Amino acid sequence: MYRKKNQIMEIVVCLIDMAVTFCSLWFAGLLRYGSTAAYASQVDFEVLFSVIAVIHVAAFYILRVCEGFYRRDRYQEAVLSIKYNLILIATAIFLGFTIKNDMFLSRLVMGYFFVLNTCFVWMSHIFIRNWERLFHLNIRRKRNLLIVTTTDRLKQVLFRFGHSKEVRWQIVGVMLLDEMELPDEMESEVPFISNKGEAYLEFATQHVVDEVFIHVNELQKRESYLKNMILELEKMGVVVSLSLDLFNLDQHGTKQIYNMEQYHVVAFSSRLFDYRMVILKRLIDIIGALVGLAFTALIGLVLAPFLLLESRGPLIFCQDRVGVNGRIFKFYKFRSMYADAEERKKDLQNQNEVKGPMFKIENDPRITRVGSFIRKTSIDELPQFWNVLKGDMSLVGTRPPTVDEYEQYNSQQKRRISFRPGITGLWQISGRSDIKDFDEVVRMDLEYIDNWSISLDIKIILKTIVFVFRRSGAR
């Protein structure tokens, strides 16, 4: 039977969280109404607790609370608790409006509940992780493990399994594929199995073996032997886990195993994003773009006469920019320069104030008077909401470079376009035009990519609004 996760542990944590949530809801009501009788007169407890129970189970599995339960630190646990309770509150309020239940609409009860339950859920998780030490109990599953590896990897493998926080691994045997004898210092710790013939099969038959873990390099040299081993153990009903970490790259980026055209592959990346969060980001982009385009149309009607009277040329400036992984797209802005700005750029290259493949100069002579105003107020950026709606850009992301800038990028700088470009981003709220070193722009863009989350996007959007009104760093 395949071991995926401790189902009993998951059920226990889910039930404990539900009980804690019910207690928090009860205390929140008492704080609001003062007594049980007054609380009961305001709400149908049967409906309330039934609905909260359903929301709780949904939130518990959506957030995958038990995934990495023993690996999370206290800060990560606190963040998870906040997310969990935000889902509870948001869904409860929505249902309150839908079913017209006054209890769900009580902002004070929801406020008390959020504070209480965030603290109680966090404390209950910390308590669960420590009750083995406090009460000398152990609910972690115990698994007998046979390790197949090489001498150079043995010590690391034993350390990791010996310090697991989620499973109690009992190492019942070790087979070294590159040695005939176990190193002297290991002899007293684990029994050694010969790597000749089918000694492993005889051992697994005569001893209790739940799983076999294979961690070797250069699989091709041992392909036939390992393939036969896996098939024979599989026939016995023993779970065989083959490590795909062949190059010891665990210190770089993240990895994900999935199926690609019937091949089992490991995807390596500096950051692998949760598809649900990516979908949510896209939904926020679409809503934001629709609202932004309404403002763009109104401002465009007012701006057009002033801009077109001052200088000839189109109202909207269109330029090729580089998007995700080098894709070229049409980028739109309100025109803030004279029509021949691109031709004059070559003559101004020696005045470039930015170190690196980015062009920017103070008091650019190509900028019109109206253009100077709309740049300082960031009005020129508004047509980019069309790029957001089309999917070329996002509300928040990295700055989309021009084609000539992109052609000068090195491999590390190119990583900044591995993420969808945005109207605003981390570097825009950190000085914008005041930053004179392109490497600093890259550093902030990569910091954004490595730490991206929906909450970070919202924080950047709010800060951008403040910076626009202050006209900080814009020109």
N, C-alpha and C positions, 0 to 999 in steps of 0.2 A: 504494500500500500504506500502510496507516495506521501511523504511528509511535506506539507505546505506550511501549516502554522498550527499553533496550539489552540484548537477550537474551544476547549474548556476554559482556558485562560481568557480568551476573547469574550466568551459568554459571561464569565464572572465579572470582568471589568465593565462590560455593558450594563449588567444588572446593578452593580454598585453605583455607576454613574447615574443610572435612572433613579435609584433611591436617593442619591445626593441631590439630584435635580428636583425631585418631589419635595424634599425637606426645604430646599432653598425657596421654592415657590410658596410653600406653606408659611415660612418665616417672613417672606416678603409681604404676603397678604396681612399677616398679623401686625407688621410694622406700619402698614398703611391704614388698616381699619381698627386696630387696637384690641380686638377680641375675636375669638373663634366664631361667636354668634353673629357679630357684625360682618365678618368675612363671609360666612356661609350665606348671609342674606343678599350678597352682591354677586354671587357666582354659582354656577352649576358645577360642583366638584367633579361629577362623573364625566361631563363633557370636557372640562378643563384638563384633568389629568390624563384622559384618554388621548386627547389631541397632543399634549406635551409628550406623552410616551411615544407616539408615532413619529413626531418631529425628532425626538431624541435618537431613536434607532436610525432614522435616515441620516442625521448629522454624524452619528458615530461611525457609520460605514462610509459615508462620503469623505470624511476626513481621515479614514483609515487609522483610527486612534491606536489600535494595537500594533500597527506596523512600526517596528523600531521602539517598542514601548520601553525596553530596558536600556536602550542606547541614548535616548534623549536626555539632555541635561535639564536643569531646573528652568533656565530661561526659555528653552524650546518648549518645555511643558507649559509654561505660562502663556506663550504665544498661541499654542494649540488650544488651550482653555478659552482664551479670548475669542478665537475664531469660532469655536464650538458654540459659545454663548451668543455670539453675534448672529449665527445662523438660527438659533432657537428664537431669539428676540425678533429678528426680521420676519421669519415665517409666522410666528405667533401674531405679530401686528397685522400682517397681511390677511391671515385667517380671521382676525378680529374684525377687520373691515368687511370681509366677505360674509361671515355668518352673523355679523352685528352683535357680538358678545361684548358687553361693557368691560368685562374683566381684561380682555386682551387690549382694550383701548386705554387702560389706566397707565399713564406714563410713569407715575410714581411707583406702582407695583413693578413694572418692567425695569425701572431703574434700580430699585432695591434688589430685584431678582438677579439682574446682571452682575452687580457687585458681589452679592453673596455666592452665587453659583460659580462665578469665575474663581473665587478664592477656594470654595469647597471642593470643586472638581480638581483643581491644581493640587490641593493638599491630599486629596484621596489618592491621586496617582503617585505622589511622592511616598505616601504611606504604603501603598501596595508594593512598590519597588523595594521597600525596606522591611516588610513584615517578616521576611525570612530571617533576617538578622535579629529582629526584635523578639520574635516568638519561636525562633528555631524551627520554622516551617519551611517547606520547599514545594511550591506548586509547579515549578518548572519541570517539563517533561525530561525524562532521563533516556538517553539514546546510547546504545553500544555501537562504537564506531571502529571500523577497520580502515587504516590509512595506507594508501599506496602512493609513494612519492620518491624523491631522490635525496641523497645525503645533504646536499646544499640547501634544501628547502625544509628539511625535517624539523629543525629547531623552531622555525617561524610557525609552521603548521601546528606543532604541539602547543606553542604559546597561545595562539589564537583560539584554538578549541578549548584549551585549559582555562582561559579567561572569558569565556562566553557568558553573557549576562542573560541570555534567553533560553539556552538549553544546557542541561547538565550532561556533558559528553563524557562517556566512559570509554577511554581508548583501550580496546581489547587486543589490538594487534597492529603491527607496522610491517609493511613490505617495502624494502628499498630496491628499486629496479637497477640501480647502478652499483650496488655493493653486495657481496656475498655474506658479510657479517655486519651486525649492528654495531655502531660505535660503542666503545667501552663505557663511556659515561651514561649511555642510554639503556644499558642492559637491565638494570634493576628497575626501571620505570615501566617499560612496556615489553610484551613478548615479541620476539622477532619471527617473521614467517619467511621461509625460503622463497626466492623468486624463480625457482626452477619448476617447470611443468605446471601442474594444477594444484600445487600445495595450498594456494589460497582457497580453492574449492573445498578441499578436505577440512581446512580450518573453519570455514564458514558453516560447514555441515555439523561439525562437532562442538561449536561454540555458539553462544548467543550473539548474533551480529544483526543489528537493525539497518545499518547503512555502511556503505563503502565510499570513501572520499579519495578521488584520484587527482593528484596535483603534480604534474610533471612538465618538463619542457621538451621541445622537439618531438611532438607526438608522432610524426611520420616514421621515426626510427623504431617505434614500438607499436605502430598502428595495428598490426596483425594480432599481437599478443593482447593488447588492451581491448581490442574489439571482441576477441574471444572471451576475455574475462568479463566484460560487461554483459554479453549475451548469456553466459552461464549463470552469473549471479542474478540476472533478471529472471531467468527460469526458476530460480529458487525463491523468488519473491522478495529479494533484498533490494533496497533502494541504492542505486549507484549514482553518485554526484561527480561529474567530471568538471574540474576547474577549467575555465576558459581564460583565466588570467595567466597567459603564457609569458608575457613580457615584463611582469612586475611593474605595471603602470598605475598601480592603485593610488599613487600620490598625485596624479594629474587628472583633473577634470572628473567627469562622471561616465558611467558605463550602463548600457541597457541591453538586455538580451531579447531578441524578437526574431520572427520568421521573415525572411526576405526571399520571395520566389522559391519557397520550399527549402531554402538553406537556413540553418540555425546560425545566426550571427550575433556578435557583440558589437554594439555601436559605441564608439568612443567620442566624447565631445567635451569641450570646456564646460558646457552646461546643457543639460537635457531638461526641457520644460514640460510641466504637466499640461496635457492637451486641454483639460478643463479650464485652466487659468488662461490659456491662449485664446480659447473661444470667448471667455468672459471679456478679455481685453479687446477682442474684435467687436463685441457687442457694444462696449463702452465707446469705442472709436466711431461706430456707425451713429450712435445716438448723439455723440459730441459733434460729429461732422454735420449732421442735419441741422442741429441748433446753430452751429457756427456758420453754415452757408446762409441761413436766414439773416444773420447779422451782416455777413459779407455783402449780400444783395443790397441791403439798406445803405450801408456805408459806401458801397460802390456808386450808388446813384448820386450821393452827395459829393464824393471825391472826384468823379469823372470830369466835370467841367473845369475844375481847378487844375487838374493834372494835364488835361489835353490842351488847355489854353496856354499853359506855360511852355510846353515843348511838344513837338510832333512825335508821333509814335502810338503804339497800341496802349490801351488801358492796362491790359494784363501782359506781363512779361513771361515768356515761356522759354524754358531752357532744359537741355538734357542733363539729368542728374543720375547718380549711381545708387541703386537700391540694394536689396538683399542679395548678398553673394555676387555682386557685379551686374545685376539686371539694370538696364537703362530704362528710365521712364521720363515722361514730360512733367516738369516741375513748374508750378504756377505761383506768381506773386504779382501784387500791384506794382506797376513799373515805377521805380524810384530814381532811375537814371535816364540820361539822354539816350536816344535811339542808337547812337553809334558807340555805346559803352564797351561792347565786347571788342571792337576794333581798337579802341584806345587803351585797352588793358595791357597790350604788349609794350606800349611806350612807358607804362607805369610800373613794370615789374621790378625795376631797381629800387623802387620806393616801398616795396613790400615790408611790413613791420612784423610779420609772423615768421618765426623760425620753423621751416618745414614746408610740406606741400599744401599750403593754404595761403590765399591771397587776401590781404586786408590792409588798408591804409587809412590813417586819420585824415579828415577833411578831403575826402575823395572828390576830385573836381568833376567827376562824371555824374555826381548826384545833383538833382534839381532841388530847388528850394522846397517845393511841395514834397519831394522825395525825402528830404532830410527830416521833415516833420513826421511823415508816416513811418520812417525807419525808427525814429526815437520813440514813437508810440507803438511800434510793432504792428501797425495797421497793414503794412505791406505783406505780412505773413498770412493774412486772412484767406486768400484764394487757395491756400494749401489744404483747407478743409475738403476741397474737391479731390485732392490726392488721397486724403484719408478715406473718403467715401469709396473711392475706386479700389483701395487696398494697397496702393503704392507706398503709402506712409501710414504712420500711427499718430495719435495725439502726442504720445511721449515715446522717444526713441533716441537714436543718434543722429547727428547732423548729416544729411545726404551730401556727399562731395560732388564737385563738378567732375566731368570726365577727365580733364587734364590733371586735376589733383589726384584722382584715383590712379592714373597711370604711373604716378611717382611713388605709390605705396610700396612698402616692403611687406613681407609675409605677416609680421606681427601687427602692423597697422591695418592690414586687410581684415583682421578679425572684427574691427569695429563695424563693418558692414554685414556681419553675420546675423545682425538683428535688424528688424524693420526700422527704417529711419523715421524720425518724428518731427513734429512742428516745434516741440520744445524738448529739453532733456536736461541731464545733470549739469553739463557744462554751461548751458544757457543761463541757469540760475546761480552760476558760480563766477560770474564776471563777464561772460560773453565776449564782447570786443576788447575788454581789458586784458584778456589772456593772449600773450604774445608767443607762446611756445606750443607748437602743434602736438608735441609729445605729451603735454599736459592735457590737451583736449582728448587725445587717445586714451590716456590713463583714466580720465573721468568717464569716458564712454565705456571702457571695459569694466570699470567699477560698477556702472549701471547694469551692464549685461550680466555680470557675475552675481549681482544682488537683486535682480529684477523680481518684482512682485506687484500685485495690483495695488497694495497699500503704498508702495514706493511711487507708482505712477500718480496716484491721487495726491500724495505729498508734493510731487514736482509740479503738478497742475496748479495747486493752490499757491505754491511759492512763485510760480510764473506770473499768476495774476497780480500778486503783490509787486513783483519786479517791474511789470509793465506799467503799473500806476506810478511807480517811483522813477521809471525810465532809467533803471540801473543797467549800466554796461551796454546800452544799445546805441548804435549809430549806423 
